[in-house]
Amino acid sequence: MFTGIVEELGEITAVENLDDASRFRVRGPVVTDGAKHGDSIAVNGVCLTVVEHEGDEFTADVMAETLKRSSLGALTTGSRVNLERPMVADGRFGGHIVQGHVDGTGAIVDRTPSEHWEIVKVSLPAELSRYVVEKGSITVDGVSLTVVEAGPDYFTISLIPTTLALTTLGHKQSGALVNLEVDVIAKYVERMLGTQEGDR
């Protein structure tokens, strides 16, 4: 489990395209410290498994389903990525429950800069809109954020200088794809309520 608090801005150093998958090599000195085969690392909000680890780089395989449902397929050598290791049992819960299971992608619609923050509008797939509420939590490219406004096909987020400086959200322009993971609690509640209504 992750919390959506990005630990560092890493870099894709190589991409190998296979028949039905891709293999990424990623540089991240912080997240590779102590990393070993089989560990999980979130890359732009997608939970990936470490295949190999050497120095400050690790490799991870990304299957076709993940490439289809996320923006990872658009990554190339030199792309910057948000990196986070799983939460440790005695760690601080700084964000919200993030599984690293992307629900879909959105796109940056526009950015409105202010003196101390920036409002970013993101498009939202219709099938995810019911899970996004004002002041609720959403994960964008692996970053735990609070929804400012929730529209039928979009939402807005407010980014502080730290988020702008230390994550991919600081430099993505209009049209850029972002990975979205909605609050898993909302999905469980929907499923349970639906089951109860179906039993009546």
N, C-alpha and C positions, 0 to 999 in steps of 0.2 A: 504494500500500500504506500502511496505517496501523499504529499500534502499540498503540492502545487507551489512550493517555495523553491524557485530555481536556484541551484547552487552555483552554476557558472554558465557562461556563454561559450560553448564548444565550437568545433569546426569539423566538417566532413573533409577528410583527407583523401578518400578514395571511394569509388562506387563501382562495384562489379555487378553487371546485369546478367542474371541467369535466366533459364527458360521460364520459370514460374516464380521467381523470387529475385531479390537483390541482396548483396552483401555490402554493408557500409563499414568503413573504417573511420572512427571518430576520435578526435583529439580532445581530451579533457583532463588536465592534471589533477583537479580536485576529485572528480568522481572515480578516477582510476586508482586513486590511492588505496591500496589494499584490495583492489578488485581481483576476482578470480573467475574461472570458468563456471558458468551457470548463474552468476549474479544477475540481478535485474537493474537496469538503468533506464530511466524515462528520457526519450529523445523527442523534443517538441511535443511532449505529452503522451507519447506512445511507449508502453512498457516493452523493452527489448531485452534479450538475453545475451550476456557476454559469451562469445564463442572463444575468442582469444584475447589476451591482454599482454601488451609489451610496452614498457616505458609509460608514457602518458597517453597511449592510444589503446582502443579496444575495437574489436570487430563484432558485428551483430548481423544475423540473417533476418530478412524481412520477407514474409511470405506474401503471395499475390493478394490474399484477402486484405491484409493490412495496407498494402500499396493502393488498393482500390478504395478503401474506406478512409484513408488519411491523406495528408499532403506529402508524405515521405517520398512518394514516387517522383516528386518535382525537385528533390534535392540533388545537387551536383557537387563536384569537388569544389571546395571553398565556401560552401553554404554554411552560415552560422546557425547553430541549434541550441535550444535550451536543454540543459542537462540537470537531472536530479536523481539521487540515489533513494532507495526505499527508506521510509521512516523507521528508525530504531525504536524498540519497545519503550525505552526510557527517555525518548526525545521529546522536544516541545512540538505541540500540534499547532503550527503556525498558520496553516491554510484551512483546507477542508478535506474531506475524504475523496481522494483521487485514486482511481484504479489503474490508470494508464490504458484504459480501453476506450479508444476514440469512438464517439457516436456518429460523427460526420464532420464535414468541413463547412466553413463559412468563408467569406471574403471580406477584406477591409473595404468598406464603402467610402468613408471619408474620415478625415482627422481634423479636429478643431483645437488648435493649440491655445493655451492660456499662459499666464505668467508662471504659475507653479505646477501645472498639471496639463494633461491633454485628454480630451474626450474623443474616443474612437468608436465609430459606428461599424458594426459587423453584421453581415447578412446571416440569416438563420434559416436552415431547412424547415419546411412546414411541419415535418413529423417530429421535430424537436421543440417547437415553440411552446407546447403545453408544459414543458419542464422548466421553462425559464421565466422567472418572476422578478419584479422589482425588488432590489435589496437581497436577492437570493445569490447563491454561489454558482459560478461556471468556470470551467477550465479552458483557457485559450492558449494553444501552443504549450500546454503544460504549466501555465501560470494560473494560480488560484486568484480569481477576481470577483468583485461584487458588481452585480448588474445595476446600472443606474436607471435605465429605461428599458422596458420590455415591450416591443412592438409585435405585430403578427408575423413579420418576416425579417425582423432585425432586433438587435439589442445594442445598447451602448455601455461602455465601460470607461472609467476615469483612471488614467495612468499617472502615477506620481513619478518624480524625477528618477528615483532609484529603479523602478520598473523600466522606464524608458532607456536608462543607461545600461542595465545589466541583463536585458532579455531581447529576444528577436523583435518584440513588439515596438521597440524604440525606432526601428528603421524600416519596417514593412510599410509599403505604400499602398494606395488604393488599387484594388484588384488582386492583391496578394492573398493566397489561400492560407487559412489557419485551421488547426485541428481543434475540434470542440468536444468536450466531455461534459455532459450535464450532471447534475447532482444525482448520485445513485439512490439516495434516500427517496427522492421524488418518484423514481421508477418503481421502487419496491412498494411504496404506498399505493401507487396506481394499480399495481398488480394485485395487491391484497384487497383493495376496495372492489376491484372488478370481480375477484373470486367470490367475495361476500355477496355481491349483488346477483351473481350468477347462481348462487345456492338458494336464493329465495324463490 
